[in-house]
Amino acid sequence: MDLAELRLARTFATELYRAKLQTQYAGRIQRDPLARVGLRPWHRDPYPLYETVRARGPVSPGRFPGTFASATHAVCKDVLRSREWGTSAREQPGRSSGEFDLSLLELNPPDHTRLRRVAAPAFTPRRMASYEPSIEKQVHTYLDSAARQGRFDLQRTLAAPLPIMVISELLGIPDADSDTFMTYGTALGKALDGIGSMRHAHQAFGAKQALEQMFTRLLAEREADPRDDLLTMLAGEKGSGIRPEEMLPLCQLLLVAGFETTVNLIGNAVHQLMRHPEQWRMLADDPSLAPRVVEETLRYDPPVQFTSRVALQDNEIGGHPFRSGEWLITVIGGANRDPEAFARPDEFDITRTDGSDHLAFSAGVHYCVGAPLARLEAEVALRVLAERMPGLRLAGRVPMRTSRVIRGVRRLPLTA
C-alpha cells in the first residue's frame, strides 16, 4: 500500500470507526434493535430483535433521517420486487465512497440488466448439471481429510474450501488458495457493516488491492489466450457488454459473493442440524432430504440478514408513504420468520412445505444470479456428509461472526 492509499485508508477508517461508535451508542444506550444485531451478546441470536422491529408495524423509522426498516415479509417482498425501488448503496446513509465496489448489487436497470446478462450464462441449468460430479468428488476428498482428523472444524475442512474451489474453477483462477481467499472474503464481507478499526481498514484495502492485481493479470492472459472459463467470457465482452471500468468490480463480486454466501449457508445448515438432532437423524436416514435442509436453512438462518432499497419515486408500501430518495432496510432475517408468511416460523423443520417463499436470495431483478450454484454446492455437501458421517455431533463451542449483514459461524467443531 503506497502513501496515498495509506492516507485514504486512515481517513476511511476514522470515518467508519466513528460510524461504528454511533452504532454501538444506538444499540446500547438508545436500544435500537437493528443497531444491536452485531453487538454482544445479541449477535448470537438476533431474531428476537427482528421481532421487535416487526412489532412496531409494517414500516418503522430508522436511525438516520429518511431511513425506515421492515421485518414484515409482505413489505420486504414487495419492495425487493418493485421497480419503484432500487439500489445505490454508495449513497446510503452511513456508507463511505471508499468501500468495496459491489458492482451488480449497486446498479439499477438498464446497467444492472446489461451486466447480469453477461454473467448469467455461467449459471444455467445445463452448466449446473455439469458441475455436480466434480463438486461431489471434491466433497469426498474433504471428508476423507475430516475422517483422518477425527475431530475437525467444518468451516476450515469443508464449508470454506468447497465453494472457493468451485467459484475459482468457474472463473478460471489457477491454484486458488482457500485460506487466503477466505481471509479476503471475511475482510470484505465484514466491511458491509463498516470498518471497525485501522487493522480492518488495512485488511479490506489489502484484499481489494490483491484481487484487483490478480484479476488484471488474469484478464490480460485471457485476452491473449482464451479458455473455457468465465474470465474468458468476461474478457470477450470488454468494450461491448462490459465497460472497462466495470470489469474488475464485477470479477471481484463474482468471486467473493460466489463463496462468502455459500460458506455460511453450509455452516449454518450443519450448525442448525446439530442443534436439532432429530432433524439431523431424519437427514442421516434419508440423505435425499438435503435440498429441503438447504431451503429451511435459507429461511430460518440465512447468510445475508439485511439489504436495503431506495425509493426511486414517491410511492406507498405497507400503508406508509415514501418520498423519492428515502431508504428502507429490508430485514431478510426477520421477514423469513414472519408468522403471517410461515407457520411455526421459529421452528427449524426440514419437512415444512411453506418455506420456499423466503427472501434469502433477495427477489426481483436483484435475485442472486448465483443462487443455483449455492444451492447445488450446499445440497451435495449435506447429502454426502449425511451418507458418510451419520453419527456426526458437535465437539465444542460454536463462536458466531459478529457482523450484522453476513451471518455465520466462525468455527464449527465436529466429530464423526
N, C-alpha and C positions, 0 to 999 in steps of 0.2 A: 504494500500500500504506500503510494507516494505522499508527499507532504500535503498536497491539495486534497487528496482523498482522506487523509488523516484528519485535516481540519473539518472537512464535511462530516466525517463520522462523529467527531466530537460535538459539533453543532447539532447534528441529528440526534445523538444520544441524549444531550442535555434537554432538547425539546421533548423527546418521547419519554424520558425519565420523569420530567415534570408532569406529563400526562398520566404516567403510572401512579405517581403520588396522589394526583387528583382522583384517580380511580379508587385507590386504597381509602382515601378520605370519604369518598361517596359510599363505599361499601361498609366501612367500619363505623363511621360517625353518622352519616346520613341514612345508612341502612338501605341503600338502593340494591334491589335483589340482583340485577344483572351485573352491577359492579362487584358484587360479592363472589361471582361464579369462580374466578380464578384464584381467590384468596383461601388460605387455610382457615377452617377445615372444610369449607363448603366445596372445594374443588373435588373432593372425593364423591360427593353426591349432590350435584347442582339441581336435580329435578324438583325438589320442593320449592326452590327459588322460582322456577318457571311457573309452578302452580300459583305462587303469589302474584306473578305478572298477569296470569290468566284471570285470576280472581278480581283484578282491578277492572276488567272489562275487555271487550274485543280489541280495543286500542287504548294504550295508556301513554302518558307523557314520558319522554326520555330525559336523560341528564343534560343534554345540550339543547339550546333553543332550536326549535324547528325539527326536533327529532322525536320519534314515538317508537313504541315497541308493541309487539303482539306475540302471544304464545297460543293463540287460537288457530286451530287447523284451517278452518274455512277462510279466515282472513289471510293467513300466510299463503295458502294455496292460490287464492285469487290474486294477490299481489305478485307472486312469482310468475304467474301465467299471463298477467295483464301487460299489454303493450303500452298502457298508460304509465307504467312504471319501468324504470331502467336502472342501470348501474353506472356509476362514475366514481369508483372508490377513492380516487385521489382527492376528490372534493368533499369526501365525507368528514364531518366534524371529528376531530381527534386524530386524523391521519396526516402524515407528512409527505411532501413531494419526493423525499429521498428514499421511500420504501421500495421494496421489491416490486418490480413491474409484473402485474398479474395478467397481462395480455388479454386473452379472451374474456376473462372474468370482469374486466373493466370496460368492455366495449358494448355498445348497443348496435342493433341493425342500422345500416347495412354492413358496417365494418365487421361486426361480430359474425354475421352470416357468411361473409366472404372468407374469413379465416377459418371458421368452423368447417366450411365446405372443403378446405384443403386438408384438414386433419381427419375428418370423418372416415375416409376410405380405409384407414388403418384399423377401424373398429367394427367392420361389417361382420355379420353372422358367419360368412364363409371364412374370414380370417380368424375369428374366434375358434371355430372348429379346428383350424389348422394348428392353433397354439396349444390345445388341450393335451396332446400326448407329451409334448416337451415339458409342460408345466407339471404333469403327473410324475414324469420321470425325475424331475428336479426335486419334487416334494419327497419322493422316496429317498433320494440322496441325502437330503437334510435330516430326515427322520432316522436314517442309518447312523448319522452322527449323534443324534439325540439318544438313540438306544445305547450307543457306546458310552455316552456320558452318564447315563442312568438318571441323574438329576440335571435338568437343563433349563435354560431361560428361553421360553418360546420366542420372544421378540428377537433375540440375537441368533437363535438357531434356525427359525423358520419364517416368522411373520415379517421380518425386515428383509432378509436376503432374497426371498422368493420374488416379491414384486419389483425389487430393484433389478434383479436378473432379467425379469420379463420385460420391463419397460426399456431397459438398456439394450436388449436384443432387438426389440421392436424398432427403437430409434436407430440402432446401429452403432452403439458405443462399445468399443472393444475393451476387454479386460476391466470391466466395471468393478470398482472396489466398494463392496456393500457397506463397510464401516464408514468410509469417507462420505459416501452419498447419504448415509443415514445421518451423519453429523450435519451435512448441508441441509437436509430436509428438516431436521429438528430446529436448526437456527432460523431458517426462512419461514417454517410453519409457525414458530413462536413469534416471529416478527408481525404476524397478523394481529397479535394483541398489542403491539407496540414494543419498542426497545426498552428493556428494563435496566440496562447498565452499560458502561463503556465496553465491558468484556463481550456482552451480547452484540453490541454495535460492531465490534471488530469481527465477531464470528459471522454475522449476517453479511457484512460488506465483503469479507473474505470469501464466503461461499458464493455470493453473487459474482465476484470477480473471477473466481476459479471456473465457474460454469461458463461465463462469457468467453474466457480464453479457450476452454475445451471445445465449445460449440463453434467458435470462429475457425479453429483449426479443422474440425471435422467437416464443417460445411464446405470449406475450401477444398478439402480432399474429395468430397462427393461431387463437386462441380467438375473436378478433373477426372475422377474415376467413379462413375455411378455404380451403385449396388442395389440390391433388393431390400431396402430398408426405408424407414420413414424420413430420415435425414435427406436421402436422395430425392424423395418425393418433394420435400420442402424446398431443397435447393433448386429443383426444376421449376418451382412456382415463383422463384425470386424475380421481382420486377413485373409480374403479372398478377397472380393470385395473392402474393405477399409483397409488401413494400420492404425494401432492405432494412429499414429501422425496426420492422416488426419481427424479423427472423429470430434474433436472439431471445427476446422475451417469450415468444411462442415456444421455442425449444426448451427453455428453462421451465416454463409452466408445464409442458407435457411430461418432462422428466420428474419434477418434484411432485406435481399432483398425481402423476402416474404411480408413485409408490407411497406417498405420505398417507393418503386416504386408505389405501389397501392394507398397509402395515397396521393401522389402528382398527380397521374392520376385522381382520383376522384375530388380533389380540383381544379386542372387545368381545368377539364371539366366544372364544375359548374361555375368557375370564367369566363371562356370564354362565357358560355351561358348567364351569367348576363351582360357581356359586349356587347353581341349581342342579344338584347331582341327579335328580330324577329326569331332567331334560337331557343330561349327558348320557344316562343309561339308555334313554329312548333312541338317541342318535347312534350309540355304540351297537344297539341291537338292530338298527336299520340305517346304515350309512347313507342310503338314498334320500334321507331327510335333510341332507346338507343344504340344499337350496332354501329350505324353509328356515333353517337356522340363520342363514345369511339375511333373509328378509326380516326376520324378527329382530336380529341384532341391529339392522339398519333403522328399524322403528324404535326399538327400546333403548339403545345406547349408541346413537350414530356418531361416526368420527367427526363430522362437521356439525357444530351446535348452533351456529348463527350465520346468517348472511344479512344483507341489507339492500334496500332499493330506494331510489329517489323518485318522487313524483315528477313526471315529465310534463304534466299539465294539471290543472285543477281537476280534482275528481273526489269521489267518496268511496270509502271502503269500511265495511263493518259499522256503518252508520256514522262514521266520522269524516268530516270534510277535510281534505288536504289541499294545500296550495302548491303550485308548481315550485319545486326546489326543496320541499320538505322531505325528510327521511323517515323510513320505517324499518326498524330492526325486526326481521322475521326470526323468531326464536324456534328454530327447527326442532331442537331437543324437547321443547315444551309442546309444540304443535303435534309432535308424534305421540304424545301421551294425553292428548285432549280426549276426555271421556265422551264428548259429543261425536267423535270420529271413530273411536276404538273402544270395544268392550274390555273391561278389566285392564285399563291401559298401563297400570303399574305392575302387571304380572308378565314375566318372561315366559312365553308359551309358544314353542315351536310348532304346535299343531293348530294355531289360530288361523282362521280363514278371512279375517278382516284387516290384515296388516299390510296389504300391498299398496295402500294409498299413502304410504309415508312420504316424507319430503327430504329424505336423506341425501338424494342426488339433485336437490332443487326441483324446479319444474319450469315449463315454458321453454323459451328459446335458450335459456341458460342451463337446461337439463344437462348433467355431466356427460360429455362426449365419451369418456372412458368408462362409463358405468358397466357396460357388458364385460369388459376385461376385468374390472374389480370383482364383479360377481363371480366370474369364472375362476379366478385365482382363489378366492375365498372358498367357493364350493369344493374345488378339488382338494385344497389343503385340509378342510374339515372332514371330507369323506375319507381320505387316506389316513388321516390322524385317527379317526374312529375305527377304521379297519385294522390298523396296526397296533394301536395302543388303547384298547377298550378299558383298561384299568387305570387310565390317566387320572391324576389327582394333584391338587395344589401341594407345593412343598415349601411354602414360606409366605412372607408378607408381600403384598402386591402394591407397590407405590404407583400413584397416578401422576400423569403430567399435570402441571399447574396452569397450563394455558387455558384460555377461555374459548377460543374459536375451535381449536382442534382438541378432541377428547380421546384419550387412550391411556394404556398402561405403559409405564416406563420399563418395568420388568415383569415377567410372569413366570416365576419358578415352578416347575412341574416335575413329577416323577411318574414313570410308567409302571 
